[in-house]
Amino acid sequence: MSDLTKLDLATARDGLAKGDFSAVELTQAYLKSMEVHRDLNAFITEVPELAIERAKEADHNRTHKQAGVLEGIPLGIKDLFCTEGILTTAASHILDGFTPPYESTVTANLKAAGAITIGKTNLDEFAMGSSNETSYYGGVHNPWKKHGDPRPLVPGGSSGGSAAAVAAHMCAGATGTDTGGSIRQPAAFCGIVGMKPTYGRCSRWGTIAFASSLDQAGPMTRTVRDSAILLSVMAGHDPKDSTSADMPVPDFEAALSGDIKGLRIGIPAEYRIDGLNAEIAALWDQGIAWLKAAGAEVIDIALPHTKYALPTYYIVAPAEASSNLARYDGVRFGLRVEGETLDDMYSKTRAAGFGDEVKRRIMIGTYALSAGYYDAYYLKAQKVRQLIAQDFVAAFDGVDAILTPTAPTSAFALGEKSDDPIAMYLNDVFTVPASLAGLPGISVPAGLSSEGLPLGLQLLTKRWDEETLFRVAGVLEDAAAFPGLAANGEG
């Protein structure tokens, strides 16, 4: 790791502004790191020539005092965002050769602010997974290792490529998407900060859809401040997306005051699930103690319908996925397997193009939406979803933020759970409720397990209150003083 890649995004931004180094030098350092860590398989597509070209433009812009907020900052872009002229795959065989003629709104915002795309990061196919093992391009390896155990670990999913790339200092930050925890859970597994904003804060236009009422883009970074900086650029109203909220975008970085005296922090009893990992429980208690010591008031709260969140999610999300993925038929773009008839071509293309996990979710979703079962499954799940959201509304009448664990375990070995989809789905047990309610959430690396692996704590606030979320997260980050990958022998 070079000295430049050790800098967090905020420090790199300030260093570029002062002329301590150039965007070209910074980009070259990250491209070198990308080469060194290629064995992690964090990137599906690398664009080094384009990155250097953009870095030269960034240096020119800065010389002529036309620098954007992120001018010259190299980022990884999850390969679920359409990028003009750059291969976009969603980690699926069915999108073979798809090069969009347009840019997603989120990546267009980053580009306009001067950020540099250095590559498209790996993910679970169509963002369906909690381990990054369902990618057509192969699984991503977590840069962390257990003490005394060389076996590769999963980085979490679906944004596992982004999480691994940020943790291994292959980019200054990255974009992710979170449907049921796909930013927060991999952030916890890789020891970085992962933030899901309020549903509607970031445009979904140009982002390949998984479950439209849940998908939300967010930043993945090494610090809370970097997350606030990145979200300020990614967010904003987009008339091209009917679910994009016409809300002002606050200065999230300015919210990091370091003062949480008098804030009320809710602790939901329902998150102390049966058999909760003792280390996770102890870290949660430590997090409570840190916030108390900083002057916050800790209050026990109830979220009685939380126990129904996971089954509700696994009705709603596959149902929406089965509808969204119907568009991939081999006619207009991507893979095509010829058949004797049009229907035969559709069938053969979809059979060859989708992986097993995607097919499983399409089948579950199609069943839930079918005549005779729509009321029993999908409609009932939507009613339960409303009850879960109402629980949070009632809770936030009495508290400013909620503290929970991010994931029920630390990172596990590649292949350890791949044959057990239920065990895999349980990884999202702490993140799914907020997704169903459309709330903002952030995972902050807060400690190490006895095996030397990162553990995260999750903070939630009410809709549109990302400023309080960053404010509390900054205090939690300072208290935890997480050592980063250097603690695992890297760097």
FENCORNOR-V268243 format. One record per residue. N is the residue number from 1. PHI is phi as a letter, one per 30 degrees, with the letter a starting at -180 (999 if undefined). D_CENTER is the distance of its C-alpha to the mean C-alpha in whole Angstrom. Layout:
N;PHI;D_CENTER
N;PHI;D_CENTER
//
This chain:
1;999;24
2;d;26
3;e;26
4;d;24
5;d;21
6;d;22
7;d;21
8;d;18
9;d;17
10;d;20
11;d;22
12;d;22
13;e;22
14;d;25
15;d;27
16;d;27
17;d;28
18;d;31
19;i;32
20;d;31
21;a;30
22;c;29
23;d;26
24;d;27
25;d;28
26;d;24
27;d;23
28;d;26
29;d;24
30;d;21
31;d;22
32;d;24
33;d;22
34;d;20
35;d;23
36;d;24
37;c;21
38;d;21
39;d;21
40;d;18
41;h;17
42;d;14
43;c;15
44;d;17
45;b;18
46;c;20
47;b;22
48;d;24
49;d;27
50;d;25
51;d;23
52;d;26
53;d;28
54;d;25
55;d;26
56;d;29
57;d;29
58;d;27
59;d;30
60;d;32
61;d;30
62;d;30
63;e;34
64;c;35
65;h;33
66;b;31
67;d;27
68;d;24
69;e;22
70;c;20
71;e;23
72;i;23
73;c;19
74;d;18
75;b;14
76;c;12
77;c;11
78;e;9
79;d;12
80;c;11
81;c;12
82;d;16
83;b;18
84;e;22
85;i;24
86;b;21
87;e;20
88;b;17
89;c;17
90;h;14
91;i;15
92;b;18
93;d;22
94;d;23
95;c;21
96;e;24
97;i;25
98;d;23
99;c;23
100;d;22
101;d;25
102;b;22
103;c;19
104;d;16
105;d;17
106;d;14
107;d;15
108;d;18
109;d;18
110;d;16
111;d;19
112;d;22
113;d;21
114;j;22
115;d;19
116;c;19
117;d;17
118;c;18
119;l;16
120;c;14
121;d;12
122;d;12
123;a;10
124;d;12
125;e;14
126;h;13
127;i;10
128;c;12
129;l;12
130;b;11
131;b;12
132;i;12
133;c;16
134;c;16
135;d;16
136;d;19
137;c;19
138;j;19
139;d;16
140;c;15
141;c;16
142;d;15
143;d;17
144;d;18
145;b;21
146;d;23
147;e;26
148;i;29
149;b;27
150;d;26
151;d;24
152;d;21
153;c;18
154;d;15
155;c;12
156;i;10
157;a;8
158;d;7
159;d;5
160;d;8
161;d;10
162;d;8
163;d;8
164;d;11
165;d;12
166;d;12
167;d;13
168;d;16
169;i;17
170;c;17
171;a;15
172;d;15
173;a;11
174;a;9
175;c;7
176;b;4
177;b;5
178;b;5
179;c;9
180;b;10
181;k;7
182;d;5
183;c;2
184;d;6
185;d;8
186;d;7
187;d;7
188;d;10
189;d;12
190;c;12
191;i;13
192;b;11
193;c;9
194;b;6
195;b;7
196;c;7
197;d;10
198;e;13
199;e;13
200;j;15
201;d;14
202;c;13
203;d;15
204;c;14
205;d;17
206;i;17
207;c;13
208;d;14
209;d;14
210;c;14
211;b;15
212;d;16
213;d;16
214;b;13
215;e;10
216;a;9
217;d;7
218;a;6
219;d;7
220;b;6
221;b;10
222;c;13
223;b;14
224;d;14
225;e;16
226;d;14
227;d;11
228;d;14
229;d;16
230;d;13
231;d;12
232;e;16
233;d;16
234;d;13
235;d;15
236;k;18
237;d;20
238;b;21
239;d;24
240;d;23
241;b;20
242;d;22
243;c;19
244;d;18
245;d;20
246;d;23
247;b;22
248;d;23
249;c;20
250;d;21
251;d;21
252;d;18
253;d;19
254;d;23
255;d;22
256;d;21
257;d;25
258;i;25
259;c;27
260;b;26
261;e;29
262;i;30
263;d;27
264;c;27
265;c;24
266;d;24
267;b;24
268;d;23
269;d;26
270;d;24
271;d;21
272;d;24
273;d;24
274;e;27
275;i;26
276;e;24
277;e;23
278;d;26
279;d;24
280;d;21
281;d;23
282;d;25
283;d;22
284;d;21
285;d;25
286;d;25
287;d;22
288;d;24
289;d;27
290;d;25
291;d;25
292;d;28
293;d;30
294;d;28
295;j;30
296;d;28
297;c;29
298;c;28
299;b;29
300;d;28
301;b;27
302;b;27
303;b;24
304;d;27
305;c;25
306;e;22
307;d;23
308;c;23
309;d;19
310;d;18
311;d;21
312;d;21
313;e;17
314;d;19
315;c;21
316;d;19
317;d;16
318;d;19
319;d;21
320;d;19
321;d;18
322;d;22
323;d;23
324;d;20
325;d;21
326;d;24
327;d;24
328;c;24
329;b;28
330;i;29
331;d;31
332;c;29
333;a;27
334;i;25
335;d;27
336;b;30
337;c;33
338;d;36
339;b;38
340;d;42
341;b;40
342;d;38
343;d;36
344;d;37
345;d;35
346;e;32
347;d;32
348;d;32
349;d;29
350;d;27
351;d;28
352;d;28
353;d;25
354;c;22
355;d;21
356;d;22
357;d;19
358;d;19
359;d;23
360;e;22
361;d;20
362;d;22
363;d;25
364;d;24
365;d;23
366;d;26
367;d;28
368;d;27
369;c;28
370;d;31
371;e;34
372;j;36
373;c;32
374;e;30
375;d;32
376;d;31
377;c;28
378;d;26
379;d;28
380;d;28
381;d;24
382;d;24
383;d;27
384;d;25
385;e;22
386;d;24
387;d;25
388;d;22
389;d;21
390;d;25
391;e;24
392;d;22
393;e;24
394;d;27
395;d;25
396;d;24
397;d;28
398;c;28
399;b;26
400;c;23
401;a;20
402;b;19
403;c;19
404;b;17
405;d;16
406;d;12
407;b;13
408;d;17
409;b;18
410;d;17
411;e;16
412;c;18
413;d;20
414;e;20
415;i;22
416;d;22
417;b;21
418;d;20
419;c;24
420;b;23
421;d;20
422;d;21
423;d;20
424;d;17
425;d;16
426;d;17
427;d;14
428;c;12
429;d;16
430;c;15
431;c;11
432;d;13
433;e;16
434;d;14
435;d;12
436;d;16
437;d;17
438;i;15
439;d;14
440;d;12
441;b;11
442;b;10
443;c;10
444;c;13
445;d;14
446;b;18
447;a;20
448;c;21
449;d;22
450;d;26
451;c;24
452;i;23
453;c;19
454;d;16
455;b;16
456;c;14
457;c;15
458;c;13
459;c;15
460;b;15
461;b;17
462;d;19
463;e;18
464;i;18
465;c;19
466;d;16
467;d;19
468;d;20
469;e;16
470;d;16
471;d;20
472;d;19
473;d;16
474;d;19
475;d;21
476;d;20
477;d;18
478;d;22
479;d;23
480;d;21
481;h;22
482;e;20
483;d;21
484;i;18
485;d;19
486;e;23
487;d;23
488;c;23
489;j;25
490;c;23
491;i;24
//
